[in-house]
Amino acid sequence: MRTRLFGFVAAVVLAVLGVMSPATQAAVPAVGGPACTAAHGSVEYNSATGLWTCIGGSHDGEPID
């Protein structure tokens, strides 16, 4: 009985995290490519994350929208 309860709780927690993940990612403010280069940065592709990011300047490390 305890293993069923543990499995159910784990499934609920993972489902809640799965629903919240896109909302959390959308809440992160992203900078545009022209704003990145205007702030003395460069737009580069990060193959580890699959995202374009701003490298250098005042927007260093921010995702590009």
Beta strands, then each sheet from edge to edge (+ up, - down):
strand 1: 42-46
strand 2: 51-55
sheet 1: 1+ 2-
end
